[in-house]
Amino acid sequence: MTDARHALIIANDRYADQGLKKLKAPAQDATALAGVLHDPQIGDFEVDVVRNASADAMRRRIQGFFNDRRRDDTLVLHFSCHGLKSESGELYFAASDTEPRLLDATAIPAHFVRGCMSHTRAGRTVLFLDCCYGGAFSRGSSSVRASGDVDVLESFTSDKPPGGRGWAVITASNSMEFAFEGDELAENSAPRPSVFTHAVVEGLETGEADLDADGEVSLDDLYDYVFEHVQEQNPHQTPSKTVEMQGELHLAHSRRGRIKIAAIASPPSLLAAVNSDNAFTRQGAVLELRSRLHNESVPLAEGARQALEEVARNDIRQIADEASRALRDIRLSPSPDHLDFGPVVRGSTPPEQAVTMGGPPLARHCVAQPAQSWLRVEPTPNGLRVRVAATTAEGRLSGDIALKGVADEAVIHVEALVVPAHDTPRTDATDPPEGSPHDRDTVVVGPSGDPTRAMKPPRSRRPRAAADDTRTGHAGPHRTAARQTDGARTGDRPAPRGRRARALAGAALALAVTAVITVIVALQAAVAAVFDRSGDGPTGSIEERVHEQGALPPLTVALITAAAALVACALARYDLGTPRGPDTPSAAHGTRSMTAVAKGMAIPVLVLALLVLVAYLVGSGHW
């Protein structure tokens, strides 16, 4: 069974009772919030908006909203209206026909909303209250006023969620404060969004509320963002929150999350070297990881990056610094990072400029997001193509394109000067209208000639555990782009150089094994020669004993085969680095594993054989 996401926005700005002030923000707030929640690339909610309804109509819509839901459903209810307090201290929400003297009959009691939330079968419910609790009455009104403050959150915390996973209530202000519309609670100012709802919309729409940059805006992320934004605008308004919920609730996708790639883990032998007690072994492992970081296979390079980050965080300073230097290789490096289009004739064909992405494939794999609607970004085999769209506005344009990779961010600054057209303005037929969803498409820049435009996928309607799996692997366009650009075609046969690389790796492994066997034979003969020489007394000769035991031939073979194994390893790695290397990541992974094992055996054999040979040459003249 799949889950559903529903939102009900209640906005009341006009009231029949002359004692209740007209509000300016609700209409604009409802439109903006409905748009961002309904957007399949952000909230993917089914949204209903109720404006200036009577108390009876509001009750029906609210109860109907909570009825007939399922445990996997997520509900969002948003109030933008006056909040009133009765003489007995109860909280009410004002309807268009509310009479302050008849609150029970003409307003919506908070306990009615709380009861609907408590009895719904929906697993998760979020209530946003953008209400003015202290400024509901006009100056000079003779309507009934209740003294004292109303504790808003207390009105929703007396009952625990019975069957579902819980609810959350977020209010624009606490019991002693106004909910500001803009900068003040003026009665004659022009319509403008409220500070609270504007922060909610802005945080979701821009993705800035994704504080941990994981690609999702959680309830906690949104509250922290809104709290900071509201306090910055009006220090006298303090948003509040109460939560009775198990687990984390993701309210929306984020436009600003970094690209994520399903990594191929490094070989066990390499990971064992990374965790070795020997510092020199770990240092060698860092060099190998740095080499893998430049691999054409983006998932394989991502596995190396993750291992290097672990080393940079946890190893001793010398090795950690080397890992950090290796990670600098995948910094985003757009060239140029400042584009000036100069004068652009209004209504003309949009000019364009190219941006080249430098570095290894992993550094070129990123997400490009224009911050302004007049910017157009398209991927190219080597980077980006940036255009300034035709616009009706004249004057200086200044904007940014945000680049986000797996571990780095960069900004391309763009400027242009729109000048009047001498002829009738003409709109480019290929250019989408300004303000359309195309204006801010996310563009995935691949490391090869297979660029892909990737819109954020609609939120999959499934339980939380499945969503976590999707986010971890980053299923969707980003992951698809990573698979397309790394050339991993599992059904294809490896190219000739790929087969040659595997043959060289196999030969290197065979030579390394031979070197190990022969050096063991040589060492046994050398030890026997030393013992024989010890029993000869002053007349004996180590050189004669070595020849008698036959230690030199296997020692020479060990030296030659170890050196040959290292040469074969180098040739195999060189072939892997060419564009016509193996077509499948698994083939490349197997080849690299063989070369790593061969190197791990050949290098110690070579060092040991050289030491024995030097000892023999030095000692033969003295013993």
Residue, then its C-alpha position, 0 to 999 in steps of 0.5 A: m500500500t502506498d502513502a498519500r500526501h494531502a494539504l489543506i490551507i485555510a486563509n481568512d482575511r475578510y471578516a463580517d464583524q467590524g470589530l475584527k481587523k482585515l488581514k493582508a497576508p492570508a490571500q498571498d500566503a495561501t497562493a504561495l504555499a499552495g504552489v510550493l507544496h503542490d510542486p511535484q519537484i518539491g512537496d508533491f502534495e495534493v492541495d486544497v485551499v479554503r478562503n474566507a469560509s464560514a465557520d460551518a463550512m470550515r468545520r466540514r472541510i477540516q473534518g472531511f480532510f482528516n477522515d478516510r485516511r490511511r496509516d501511511d498518509t501525511l497531512v499538512l493543515h495550515f491556518s492563516c487567520h485571527g486566533l481568538k481567546s474566549e473568556s474561559g481561556e480557550l483558543y478559537f480560529a476566526a471564520s469569515d462570519t465569526e462574532p467575538r461574543l459567540l465564539d462557540a457558535t461562529a468560530i472553530p475551537a482549537h479542541f475541535v481541530r485537536g480532536c480531528m487530528s487525534h482521531t484520524r488514521a493518518g500516520r503523520t499530521v503537521l499543523f501550521l498556525d500563522c495566526c495573530y493571537g494578540g492583535a485580533f481586535s481593531r482599535g476602539s472596538s467594543s467587542v468582547r476582549a478576554s484578558g491574559d494570554v493564551d498558551v497556543l501549544e498547550s491547546f494541542t498537547s493534552d492528548k497523545p496520538p493514539g493510533g498513528r505515528g504522531w503529529a507536530v504543531i508549529t506556530a508563528s508566535n508564542s502566546m504573548e506575541f503578534a504574528f507580524e505581517g511584513d514589518e508591522l501590524a499596520e491596518n492600511s499598508a499594502p498586501r504583503p506576505s507574513v513573515f512566518t509563511h514567507a519563511v516556510v515558502e522560501g525555505l521549501e522553494t529555494g531548498e535553503a531549509d535543507l540545513d544538512a544538505d541531504g536532499e530532503v527538507s525534514l520537519d526539524d530542518l524547516y522549523d530551524y530555518v523558519f525560526e532563524h529567518v523570523q527572528e532575523q526579520n522581527p526579534h519580537q516574534t518567536p515561532s514555537k513547536t511541539v512534536e509527538m512523532q516517531g521517526e523523522l518526517h521529510l516534508a519536501h525535496s530540496r533543490r540544493g542537495r549535492i549530487k549523490i553516486a552509488a559508490i563501488a567499494s574499494p577492494p578488501s586488500l586495499l581497505a585492509a592496507v588503509n587500516s594497517d598498523n604500519a604507517f608506511t602501508r597506510q601511506g601507500a594505500v593513500l597513493e593507491l586511493r588517489s589513483r582510483l580517484h581519477n578513474e573514468s568509472v565515477p562509482l569506483a572513484e566515489g568509493a575511493r573518495q569516501a575511503l580518503e575522507e575517512v583517512a583524512r578524518n581519522d589518521i595521523r597528521q602526515i597521512a591525513d594531510e596526504a589524503s586531504r591533498a588527494l581530495r583537492d583533485i576533485r574540487l569543482s573548477p569551472s573555467p571561467d567562473h565569471l561570465d559577462f555578456g555585455p549589452v544584450v538587445r531586448g527580445s533578441t536571440p539569447p547569446e551563450q557562452a561556454v564554461t569548461m569543467g576541469g579535473p578528473p571525471l568525478a570533479r566534472h560530475c555535478v549539479a548546476q542550478p541557476a538562481q535567476s529565471w533569466l539564466r539558462v544552463e545546458p550540459t555539454p561534453n566538457g562542461l556547461r553552455v550558459r545563455v541569457a534568456a530574452t527578457t522584457a526588463e531593461g537594465r543590469l542583470s546579475g545572477d549566479i549558477a550554483l554548482k554542487g558536486v559530491a563533496d564540493e560547491a562552486v558558483i559561476h557569476v553571470e552579468a549582462l546589460v539588457v538594452p532597448a531593441h531598435d525593432t519590434p522585440r522578437t521572442d526566441a521560439t526555443d526559449p521557454p516563457e519566463g517564470s515557467p518551471h523550466d527556468r530552474d531545471t536542475v542540470v546534471v553535468g556528466p564526466s563524458g559526452d552523455p549530458t543529462r538534464a535531470m529534474k528532481p523526481p516526484r516523491s515516491r509514495r511509499p513507507r519511510a524505510a523504502a524512502d530511506d533506501t532510495r535516498t541512500g542510493h540516490a535513485g532517480p536522475h542523478r543516479t541514472a546520470a552517474r551510470q550513463t556517464d561512467g560507461a558501465r554497460t554490463g551487457d557489452r564485452p570488454a574492449p581489446r585493451g581491457r582484455r590485455a589489461r586483465a592478461l597483464a594483471g594475471a601475468a603480474l600475479a603469476l610472476a609475483v607468486t614465482a618471486v615469492i617461491t624462489v626467494i623462499v628457496a634462496l633464503q633457505a639455501a642462504v641460511a644453510a650456507v651461513f650455518d655451514r660456514s660457522g662450522d668451518g673455522p678460520t679456513g672456511s669461506i662464505e662464498e664457497r658455501v653459498h655456491e655449494q648450497g645453490a643460493l644465488p640462482p633462486l635469488t637471481v630468479a626472485l629479483i628478476t620475476a619480482a621486477a617483471a611483476l611490477v612492470a606488468c602491474a604498471l602496464a596493466r594500470y596504464d591500459l586501465g587508464t586509457p579511454r578504451g579500457p574495460d567497459t564494465p566496472s566489475a572488470a576494472h575492479g577485478t583487474r585492479s584487485m589482481t594488480a594490487v595483490a601482485k604489487g603487495m607480493a612483488i615489492p617485499v620480495l624485491v626489497l628482501a632479495l636486494l638486501v640478501l644480495v648486498a649482504y652476500l657481496v659485502g660479507s663474501g670478502h670478510w667471512 
